[in-house]
């Protein structure tokens, strides 16, 4: 028997309804974190969490730090963590944290102790090509997609650097599926997603000569894999490169925001857009093109910098998207841009990046996140690089200066005249040195100040200079007040990563290939 789960996000008071909406296995525990940002819609919301509360989160501390045998390459090191509970291993039944290394290794770590349980190394028989970006931070020739866990089949799906999909046993790391050639060798893929036995990813930057678009593989029959593609460009443009990868709605569609390039539906080019395709066949369903797309193209302020998030609000399905331009748009998930493909439900004022700079970490990067509080209020959280715009709306609650970045929190409310959704500013955090996307649990917002050097001028080596160790912070969901700060607990910075949460423990990684676990002290 399969239950459908996660998705429309109707709030803690209606979790049973949420559990009946999107397909994750009935075997999955409430403490599992099976995919990037928790669920197929990339909400970032662990609505099942009850251990951590605003009252006790100040007691968080570093429980363990595990150094993995993985070499970083340029800006890449290890993927964001995913977590499975109640896994049968050679060491007994454990909760296990999984990450993949850029060089081709997959690691399983005991969530309670930090002990490494197993490691699997891929052996590639193909070599990277010689494209213009190959071997740079844009095309780092390794594993770039966060793996995804299928609890029902006890499988961790990993997309190797050679473009093949592998299914590893959760408990032992043995290959149970594949390898099956899925995408171009040494393409750049983003976080895997899974729904009803189909694994999804997206490609960007033309790495490995892989064209940008949505990619799907049906893994239910290992001897008859069915692979589908929805290509969004004829060249190396229109990449979907937000950290969330493929976003899956509960309405039978997949979503992504695309980067710079040509826009011509007649030619099959969908740059600078939010695009949706049908599931699982990946036929083009809809797109939204911002009216100022030529300006975005000229200034390299594309839509691709941050993954959208899909969520339910009142009786509607919405998609929220953000850009390097620092504008957030709310779209109808079933009609992204209305009849003319260019009319959103709501467009925010400019929130940051006043000078329109493309490549210094300014603006919205990574992904947006959403949650509902105990009163049923829907929230949207925006990670903003750099100071807020002079055009940004007034936030009723502020929490200090934020010259390097911040988390901006908005309530999704109804326009009293049109009843369409609008964003009502709620609070802005104190300073974050380039924030990653947030995760939310039980009235707490967790976010990582990454400490990376995001200035892309000069050689790649300059990106490794002037970095600072990452810092984990916990903020009050309703006020943005800082409730916890990890201080000097983390050794290094991190680029384009994400957090995971399971059973009252928060997991993070850094560029030195360390995995961290933050949790409450033992009960006396």
C-alpha positions in Angstrom: 0.0 0.0 0.0 1.3 3.5 -0.8 0.2 6.7 0.9 0.6 10.0 -0.9 2.5 12.6 1.1 4.1 16.0 1.5 2.9 18.8 -0.7 0.2 21.4 -0.6 1.4 22.4 2.9 -1.9 22.9 4.7 -0.3 23.4 8.1 0.4 21.4 11.2 -3.3 21.3 12.1 -4.0 19.5 8.8 -0.9 17.3 8.4 -3.1 14.3 7.7 -4.4 16.0 4.6 -0.9 16.9 3.5 0.1 13.3 4.0 -2.5 12.3 1.5 -1.4 14.5 -1.4 2.0 13.6 -2.8 3.7 10.3 -3.2 6.4 9.4 -0.7 6.4 5.9 0.7 4.3 4.9 3.6 7.4 3.4 5.0 9.0 6.8 5.4 9.4 8.0 9.0 8.4 11.4 10.2 12.1 12.0 10.9 13.2 11.3 7.4 14.7 14.0 5.2 14.7 12.1 1.9 15.4 14.8 -0.6 16.8 18.3 -1.0 14.6 20.9 1.0 12.6 18.0 2.6 9.9 17.3 -0.1 9.2 17.2 -3.8 8.0 20.8 -3.8 11.2 22.0 -2.1 9.3 23.8 0.7 12.2 23.4 3.2 9.5 22.8 5.8 9.8 19.9 8.3 6.2 20.0 9.5 6.7 16.8 11.4 9.4 18.1 13.7 8.5 18.4 17.4 11.8 18.0 19.4 13.2 21.5 18.6 11.2 24.5 19.8 11.8 28.2 20.0 12.1 27.7 23.8 14.9 25.1 23.7 16.7 25.8 20.4 19.2 28.1 22.2 20.6 24.9 23.8 21.8 23.5 20.4 25.4 22.5 20.2 27.8 20.7 18.0 27.2 17.0 18.7 29.8 15.7 16.2 31.9 16.7 13.1 33.1 14.0 10.7 35.8 14.6 8.1 35.2 12.7 4.9 38.0 11.4 2.5 36.9 13.7 -0.3 38.9 16.3 -2.2 37.2 19.5 -3.1 37.3 20.8 -6.7 37.1 24.5 -7.3 33.9 25.5 -5.4 32.5 22.0 -5.1 33.0 19.5 -2.3 30.1 17.4 -1.0 26.4 17.6 -1.7 23.8 18.8 0.8 22.9 16.0 3.2 19.8 13.7 3.1 18.7 11.5 6.0 16.9 8.1 6.4 15.8 6.6 9.7 15.5 3.0 10.7 18.0 1.7 8.2 19.3 -1.8 8.7 23.1 -1.7 8.5 26.0 -4.0 9.5 26.1 -2.0 12.7 22.5 -2.4 13.5 19.4 -0.3 12.8 20.5 3.3 12.5 19.5 6.8 11.3 21.9 7.6 8.5 23.1 10.8 6.8 24.1 10.5 3.1 26.3 12.9 1.1 28.1 12.5 -2.3 31.5 13.9 -3.0 32.5 15.8 -6.2 35.2 13.2 -6.9 32.8 10.3 -7.2 32.4 9.0 -3.6 29.2 8.4 -1.7 29.3 8.4 2.2 26.9 7.1 4.8 27.4 8.4 8.3 25.6 7.4 11.5 23.3 10.3 12.4 23.8 9.8 16.1 27.5 9.4 16.4 29.1 10.6 13.2 30.7 7.2 12.6 31.2 6.5 8.9 29.1 3.3 8.1 30.1 2.8 4.5 31.7 4.5 1.4 31.0 3.7 -2.2 33.4 4.9 -5.0 32.3 5.1 -8.6 34.8 4.1 -11.3 34.2 6.0 -14.5 35.1 4.6 -18.0 34.6 7.9 -19.8 36.6 11.2 -19.6 35.3 14.8 -19.6 35.1 16.6 -22.8 37.0 19.8 -23.7 34.1 22.3 -23.8 34.6 25.9 -22.9 33.4 25.6 -19.3 34.6 22.0 -18.7 36.8 21.8 -15.7 35.8 25.2 -14.3 33.5 25.9 -11.3 30.6 25.9 -13.8 31.4 22.4 -15.0 33.4 20.7 -12.3 33.4 17.2 -13.8 31.9 15.3 -10.9 28.8 14.7 -8.7 26.8 17.9 -8.4 23.3 16.7 -7.8 22.1 16.0 -4.2 21.0 12.4 -4.1 17.5 11.3 -3.3 16.2 8.5 -1.1 13.5 6.0 -2.0 12.5 4.5 1.4 10.1 2.0 -0.1 12.9 0.3 -2.1 15.6 1.0 0.4 17.6 2.8 -2.3 19.7 5.9 -2.5 19.7 7.2 -6.1 22.9 9.0 -7.1 23.7 10.6 -10.4 27.4 9.9 -11.1 29.8 12.2 -12.8 29.7 9.9 -15.8 26.0 10.7 -16.3 24.8 7.3 -15.2 22.1 6.8 -12.5 23.0 4.4 -9.7 20.8 3.0 -7.0 22.7 2.1 -3.8 21.4 0.0 -0.9 20.8 2.3 2.1 22.4 0.0 4.5 25.4 -1.3 2.7 26.2 1.0 -0.3 26.0 -1.9 -2.7 24.7 -1.2 -6.2 21.1 -2.4 -6.5 20.2 -0.4 -9.6 22.1 0.5 -12.8 24.3 2.0 -13.8 21.9 3.3 -16.5 23.1 6.1 -18.8 20.7 9.0 -17.9 22.3 12.4 -18.9 25.4 13.4 -20.8 28.7 12.4 -19.1 30.0 15.2 -16.9 27.0 17.3 -17.4 26.0 19.6 -14.5 22.9 18.3 -12.9 21.0 19.6 -9.9 19.3 18.0 -6.9 17.4 14.8 -7.7 13.8 14.4 -7.0 11.5 11.3 -7.1 7.8 10.7 -7.5 5.9 7.4 -8.2 9.0 5.5 -9.2 10.4 8.2 -11.5 13.7 10.1 -10.8 14.0 13.7 -12.0 16.8 16.1 -12.5 17.7 19.2 -14.5 20.8 20.3 -16.5 22.5 23.7 -16.9 25.5 25.5 -18.4 25.9 23.0 -21.3 28.4 21.0 -19.4 29.3 17.7 -21.2 27.4 19.1 -24.2 24.2 18.2 -22.3 21.3 20.5 -23.3 19.4 22.3 -20.6 16.0 21.0 -19.6 14.1 18.5 -17.5 15.2 14.9 -17.4 13.3 11.9 -16.1 14.0 8.2 -15.7 11.5 5.5 -14.6 13.3 3.2 -12.3 10.5 0.8 -11.4 11.8 -1.9 -13.8 15.6 -2.0 -13.7 15.8 -3.9 -17.0 13.5 -1.5 -18.9 14.3 2.1 -17.8 12.3 4.7 -19.6 14.1 8.0 -20.1 12.3 11.2 -21.1 13.6 14.8 -21.7 12.1 18.2 -22.2 14.9 20.3 -23.7 14.6 24.0 -23.2 17.4 25.2 -25.4 19.2 24.5 -28.6 22.6 25.6 -27.3 24.1 25.8 -23.8 21.6 28.4 -22.6 18.4 28.3 -20.5 20.0 26.3 -17.7 17.9 25.4 -14.7 20.6 25.9 -12.0 18.7 26.8 -8.8 19.8 24.5 -5.9 16.5 22.7 -5.8 16.8 21.2 -9.2 13.5 19.8 -10.3 10.4 21.0 -8.4 7.4 18.6 -8.4 3.9 19.9 -7.8 0.9 17.8 -6.6 -0.9 19.0 -9.8 1.0 16.7 -12.2 3.6 19.2 -13.3 7.3 19.9 -12.9 8.8 23.4 -12.6 12.1 25.2 -13.0 13.4 28.7 -13.6 15.8 29.2 -16.5 18.9 31.3 -17.1 20.1 33.6 -19.8 19.9 32.9 -23.5 17.5 33.0 -26.4 13.8 33.1 -26.0 11.8 31.7 -28.9 9.0 29.2 -28.3 8.8 28.5 -32.0 12.5 27.4 -31.9 12.2 25.6 -28.5 14.2 28.2 -26.6 12.9 29.2 -23.1 15.5 31.3 -21.4 14.8 33.8 -18.6 11.5 32.0 -17.8 9.6 29.9 -15.3 8.7 26.7 -17.2 6.5 23.8 -16.4 6.0 20.4 -18.0 3.6 17.5 -17.5 4.5 14.5 -15.3 5.8 12.0 -16.1 6.0 12.5 -19.9 7.6 15.9 -19.8 5.5 17.6 -22.4 5.7 21.4 -22.2 2.7 22.7 -20.2 3.3 26.4 -19.6 5.7 29.2 -19.2 6.1 32.7 -17.6 8.3 35.3 -19.3 8.9 38.5 -17.3 8.1 41.6 -19.3 11.7 42.9 -18.7 13.4 39.7 -19.9 15.6 41.6 -22.3 17.0 43.7 -19.5 17.6 40.6 -17.4 19.4 39.1 -20.4 21.5 42.2 -20.9 22.6 42.4 -17.3 22.8 38.7 -16.6 20.2 38.9 -13.9 18.4 35.8 -15.0 15.6 33.7 -13.3 17.9 30.7 -12.9 19.7 31.8 -9.8 17.1 30.5 -7.4 14.8 27.6 -7.5 11.1 28.3 -7.3 8.9 26.8 -4.6 5.5 25.2 -5.1 2.9 25.5 -2.4 -0.8 25.6 -1.5 -2.5 28.8 -0.3 -6.2 28.9 0.5 -7.7 26.8 -2.3 -5.0 27.7 -4.9 -1.7 26.3 -6.0 1.1 28.8 -6.3 4.7 29.0 -7.5 7.0 31.7 -6.0 10.2 32.6 -7.8 13.1 35.0 -7.3 15.9 36.4 -9.3 19.4 38.0 -9.1 17.4 41.1 -9.9 15.9 40.7 -6.4 12.3 40.6 -7.4 9.9 37.9 -6.1 6.8 36.9 -8.2 3.8 34.8 -7.2 2.5 32.8 -10.1 -0.6 30.6 -10.6 0.8 27.1 -10.8 -1.8 26.2 -13.4 -1.4 29.3 -15.6 2.0 30.6 -14.8 1.8 33.9 -16.7 -1.9 34.1 -17.5 -3.2 34.2 -21.1 -0.2 36.3 -22.4 2.4 34.3 -20.4 3.6 37.6 -18.9 1.1 38.4 -16.1 2.0 37.2 -12.6 -0.5 37.3 -9.7 1.9 39.5 -7.8 5.3 41.2 -8.3 7.3 42.5 -5.4 9.2 45.8 -5.2 13.0 45.4 -5.7 14.3 43.8 -2.5 18.1 44.0 -3.1 20.9 44.5 -5.6 20.2 48.1 -6.3 23.1 48.4 -8.8 22.0 45.4 -10.8 25.3 43.5 -10.4 25.1 39.9 -11.8 28.1 38.1 -10.3 29.0 39.2 -6.7 26.5 37.2 -4.8 24.0 40.0 -4.7 20.3 39.3 -5.1 18.3 36.0 -4.5 20.3 32.8 -4.9 19.7 29.1 -4.1 16.0 28.7 -3.5 12.9 30.2 -1.8 11.2 28.3 1.1 7.8 28.3 2.6 5.8 27.0 5.6 2.7 27.5 7.6 2.6 28.5 11.3 0.4 27.1 14.0 -2.2 29.7 13.2 -2.4 28.6 9.6 -0.6 31.6 8.2 1.5 30.9 5.1 5.1 32.3 5.1 7.6 32.8 2.3 11.3 33.1 3.1 13.8 34.8 0.8 17.6 34.5 1.1 19.1 37.8 0.0 22.7 38.4 -0.8 24.0 41.9 0.0 22.1 44.8 1.6 18.4 45.3 1.1 17.4 47.7 -1.6 16.5 51.3 -1.0 13.2 50.4 -2.8 12.5 47.5 -0.5 9.3 47.7 1.6 9.5 48.6 5.3 9.7 45.5 7.5 7.8 45.9 10.7 10.5 43.9 12.6 14.2 44.4 12.0 17.0 42.5 13.7 20.2 44.6 13.1 22.3 45.7 10.2 22.7 43.3 7.2 25.4 44.6 4.8 26.4 41.1 3.5 23.0 39.5 3.3 19.8 38.6 5.2 16.7 36.4 5.4 13.6 38.3 4.4 10.3 36.9 5.7 6.9 37.6 4.2 3.3 36.6 4.9 1.2 35.4 2.0 -2.1 37.2 2.3 -5.0 38.1 0.1 -5.4 41.4 -1.7 -8.7 42.7 -0.3 -9.8 43.9 -3.7 -8.8 41.1 -6.0 -8.4 38.3 -3.5 -5.2 37.3 -5.3 -2.1 36.5 -3.1 0.3 39.3 -2.2 3.4 39.4 0.0 3.2 41.3 3.3 6.6 42.1 4.8 7.0 40.6 8.3 10.7 40.8 9.3 14.2 40.9 8.1 17.1 39.2 9.9 20.4 40.5 11.0 23.6 40.0 8.9 24.2 36.8 6.9 27.5 36.5 4.9 25.8 35.1 1.8 22.8 33.1 3.1 21.8 29.7 1.8 18.1 28.7 1.5 16.4 28.3 4.9 14.6 25.3 6.4 11.7 25.6 8.8 10.6 23.5 11.8 8.2 24.0 14.6 8.3 27.8 14.7 12.0 28.0 13.9 13.8 29.1 10.8 17.3 27.6 10.3 19.7 29.3 7.9 23.4 29.0 7.1 25.6 32.1 6.7 27.9 30.4 4.1 31.0 32.6 4.3 31.8 32.2 0.7 33.5 34.7 -1.6 30.9 35.1 -4.3 32.8 37.8 -6.4 33.5 36.2 -9.8 36.0 38.7 -11.1 39.5 37.4 -11.6 40.6 33.7 -11.6 38.7 30.9 -9.9 41.5 30.8 -7.3 40.4 34.2 -6.0 37.1 32.6 -5.0 38.9 30.5 -2.5 40.4 33.6 -0.8 38.8 35.9 1.7 36.2 33.3 2.8 34.9 32.9 6.3 33.7 29.8 8.2 30.0 29.1 7.8 27.7 29.8 10.7 24.4 28.1 11.5 21.7 30.3 12.9 18.2 29.7 14.3 15.6 32.5 14.0 12.2 32.8 15.5 9.7 32.2 12.7 7.4 35.1 13.7 10.0 37.8 14.5 13.3 36.9 13.0 15.0 37.2 16.3 18.2 35.2 16.6 17.7 32.2 18.9 20.9 30.3 18.3 24.3 31.0 16.6 26.9 28.2 16.1 29.8 30.7 16.4 33.1 29.1 15.5 31.9 25.5 15.4 32.2 25.1 11.6 35.7 25.1 10.1 35.1 26.3 6.5 32.8 28.0 4.1 30.3 26.3 1.7 29.0 27.1 -1.8 25.4 26.4 -2.9 24.5 23.9 -0.3 21.6 23.1 2.0 20.6 21.9 5.5 18.8 18.8 6.6 16.8 18.1 9.8 15.9 14.8 11.4 14.8 13.9 15.0 15.8 17.3 16.5 19.2 17.3 14.8 20.4 19.7 12.1 23.0 18.6 9.5 25.3 20.7 7.4 28.4 20.4 5.3 31.4 22.6 4.4 34.0 23.0 1.7 36.5 21.0 3.7 34.2 17.9 3.3 33.1 18.0 6.9 29.7 16.8 7.9 28.2 18.5 11.0 25.5 17.5 13.4 23.9 20.1 15.8 21.5 18.9 18.5 20.3 19.4 22.0 22.3 18.2 25.0 21.3 14.8 26.5 18.4 14.8 28.9 19.5 14.6 32.6 
